[in-house]
Amino acid sequence: MNQRPATAAERGRFVTFEGGEGAGKTTQLLRLAKNLGAAGISVTTTREPGGTPAAEAIRKFLLSGAARSLGPEAEALLFAAARADHLDKLIRPALTQGSWVLCDRFTDSTRAYQGAAGVDPDLIEALERIAVWPTTPDLTLILDLPVEIGLVRVAARAAAAEILPDRFERDTVAEHQRRRRIFLEIAAAEPERCVVLDASRPEGEVAEIIWRTVRERLSVAEAAIDG
């Protein structure tokens, strides 16, 4: 039996998690998903690049470092291609059915990472219009912490899993600092969408702040959460 499509009023909410390496985006995304699920809200969790078979294949190519020699413009194009497929096959259908979508990274990461690498902002904007419009996040949570702390976390995580850091994790401290600065600039320019959170706080404390922020910012769903 086909599920009835949600009306415009029933459309799900789209929440993205952004920030530098080691900020705890995945951990906090899963904690928010658990809270929403306990409140009876349908939740879809996903990541970028990724979320669909084609996008996951592009993810593997990008994070392995195989695309690095092509240059940051080519990397931006690959991220956009993965994002278009992700939106078409996973994000938009989930939102239409009334599910909340929680995504680990989205367009702001392209702005920060490829933007910090020198890609023309006009190109990034054009790719965003082509791949994304009109599906934009209802709320973006930017987990911010000093670069040095994040890189220590990344190294510890890689050692525990016995894996090597990925292509972007291996970049210089200066590159990570430029990305952090761009994330904060994005948040300052779009306060109606973005909230900056101190990711150096204890995990549980950050999760509580996120839960409160979601309830306050996405008030259209507050009755469902409270119910």
GUZA-389546 format. One record per residue (C-alpha): residue number from 1; x, y, z. Coordinates in steps of 0.25 Angstrom, whole numbers, plus 2048, in hexadecimal, padded with zeros to 3 digits. Each point is the difference from the previous one (the first is absolute). Example, Ala and Ser with C-alpha at 12.3 -4.5 7.8 and 13.67 -1.06 7.14 Angstrom:
% residues 2
  nr  xx  yy  zz
   1 831 7EE 81F
   2 806 80E 7FE
***
This chain:
% residues 227
  nr  xx  yy  zz
   1 800 800 800
   2 805 80E 7FC
   3 802 80A 80C
   4 7F8 80C 7FE
   5 809 80C 7FD
   6 801 80B 80B
   7 7F9 80D 7FE
   8 808 80D 7FF
   9 7FD 802 80F
  10 805 7F1 803
  11 80D 801 7F9
  12 80C 7FB 808
  13 80B 809 805
  14 80E 801 7FA
  15 80B 801 80B
  16 80F 801 7FC
  17 80C 7FE 809
  18 80C 808 7FC
  19 80E 803 805
  20 80F 7FC 800
  21 806 7F3 802
  22 7FE 7F9 80D
  23 7F5 809 804
  24 7F6 7F4 804
  25 7F6 803 7F4
  26 7FD 7F1 7FF
  27 7FF 7FD 80E
  28 7F6 80C 803
  29 7F8 7FD 7F3
  30 7FD 7F2 806
  31 7FD 805 80D
  32 7F6 80A 7FA
  33 7FA 7F5 7F8
  34 7FE 7F8 80C
  35 7F9 80B 807
  36 7F7 803 7F4
  37 7FC 7F1 7FF
  38 7FD 7FF 80F
  39 7F6 80C 7FD
  40 7F9 7F8 7F5
  41 806 808 7F5
  42 805 7F8 7F3
  43 80F 802 7FE
  44 809 7FE 7F4
  45 80F 801 803
  46 80A 802 7F5
  47 80D 806 7FC
  48 808 807 7F5
  49 806 7FC 7F7
  50 7F8 7F4 801
  51 7F2 7FB 803
  52 7FE 7F9 7F2
  53 808 7F5 7F9
  54 805 80A 7F6
  55 803 80B 80A
  56 807 7F6 809
  57 809 7FC 7F4
  58 804 80E 7FE
  59 802 802 80F
  60 80A 7F4 800
  61 807 807 7F4
  62 801 80D 807
  63 804 7FC 80E
  64 80B 7F7 7FA
  65 807 80B 7FB
  66 7FF 7FB 7F1
  67 7F9 80D 7FC
  68 80A 809 806
  69 809 801 7F4
  70 7F4 805 7F8
  71 7FF 80D 808
  72 7F6 806 809
  73 7F7 804 7F5
  74 7FE 7F2 7FC
  75 7FE 7FC 80E
  76 7F5 80A 801
  77 7FA 7FA 7F3
  78 800 7F2 806
  79 7FA 805 80D
  80 7F5 807 7F8
  81 7FD 7F3 7F8
  82 7FF 7F8 80D
  83 7F7 80A 806
  84 7F7 800 7F5
  85 7FE 7F1 800
  86 7FF 800 80F
  87 7F5 80B 800
  88 7F8 7F9 7F4
  89 800 7F2 805
  90 800 801 810
  91 7FE 80E 806
  92 7F5 806 7F8
  93 7F7 7F3 800
  94 802 7FF 80F
  95 7FC 80E 802
  96 7F4 7FE 7F8
  97 7FC 7F4 808
  98 801 809 80D
  99 80D 7FA 805
 100 80A 80A 807
 101 80D 7FE 7F8
 102 80D 802 808
 103 80C 801 7F7
 104 80F 800 805
 105 806 80B 7F7
 106 7F9 807 7F4
 107 802 80D 7F8
 108 807 808 80A
 109 80C 7F5 800
 110 802 803 7F2
 111 800 80F 802
 112 80A 7FE 80C
 113 809 7F5 7FA
 114 801 803 7F1
 115 7FE 80F 803
 116 80C 800 809
 117 808 7F9 7F5
 118 7FD 80B 7F7
 119 7F4 7FC 7F8
 120 7F9 80D 7FA
 121 7F3 802 809
 122 7F8 803 7F3
 123 803 7F2 7FC
 124 7FC 7FA 80D
 125 7F3 808 800
 126 7FD 7FB 7F2
 127 803 7F2 804
 128 7F7 802 80C
 129 7F4 805 7F7
 130 801 7F5 7F6
 131 802 7F4 80A
 132 7F8 805 80C
 133 7F5 80B 7FD
 134 7F6 801 806
 135 803 7F5 80B
 136 807 808 80B
 137 802 7FD 80E
 138 7F6 805 80A
 139 80B 800 80B
 140 80F 7FE 7FF
 141 807 7FD 80D
 142 80F 804 7FF
 143 809 7F9 80A
 144 80C 809 803
 145 80C 7FD 807
 146 80F 803 800
 147 807 7F9 7F4
 148 80B 7FA 809
 149 7F5 7F9 809
 150 7F9 7FB 7F3
 151 80D 7FA 7FA
 152 803 7F9 80D
 153 7F3 7FA 800
 154 801 7FC 7F2
 155 80E 7F9 803
 156 7FA 7F9 80C
 157 7F5 7FB 7F8
 158 808 7FB 7F4
 159 80A 7F9 80A
 160 7F4 7F9 807
 161 7FB 7FB 7F3
 162 80D 7FD 7FA
 163 7FE 809 7F4
 164 807 80B 7F9
 165 7FA 80E 801
 166 7F8 804 7F3
 167 804 809 7F5
 168 7FB 80D 807
 169 804 7FC 80E
 170 80E 7FF 7FB
 171 800 80F 7FC
 172 809 80B 807
 173 7FB 807 80D
 174 800 80D 7F8
 175 7F6 7F9 7F6
 176 7F7 7FC 80B
 177 801 80D 807
 178 7FB 807 7F3
 179 7F4 7F6 7FF
 180 7FC 803 80E
 181 800 80F 7FD
 182 7F7 7FE 7F4
 183 7F6 7F8 808
 184 800 80B 80B
 185 7FE 80A 7F4
 186 7F4 7F8 7FB
 187 7FA 800 80D
 188 801 80F 802
 189 7FA 802 7F2
 190 7F4 7F7 802
 191 7FC 800 80F
 192 7F2 7FD 7FC
 193 805 7F2 7FB
 194 80D 7FE 808
 195 803 7FD 80F
 196 80E 7FF 804
 197 803 7F7 80C
 198 80C 7FE 809
 199 805 7F2 7FC
 200 80B 800 80B
 201 7F5 7FE 80A
 202 7FD 7F2 806
 203 7F8 7F8 7F6
 204 7F3 7FF 808
 205 800 80F 802
 206 801 802 7F2
 207 7F5 7F6 7FD
 208 7F7 808 80A
 209 803 80D 7F9
 210 7FD 7FA 7F3
 211 7F3 7FA 804
 212 7FB 80E 806
 213 805 807 7F4
 214 7F8 7F7 7F7
 215 7F3 802 808
 216 802 80F 800
 217 804 802 7F2
 218 7F6 7F6 7F9
 219 7F4 804 808
 220 7F7 7FA 7F5
 221 803 7F2 806
 222 800 804 80E
 223 7F2 7FB 803
 224 804 7F2 7FA
 225 80D 800 809
 226 7F8 804 80C
 227 7F5 7F6 7FE
***
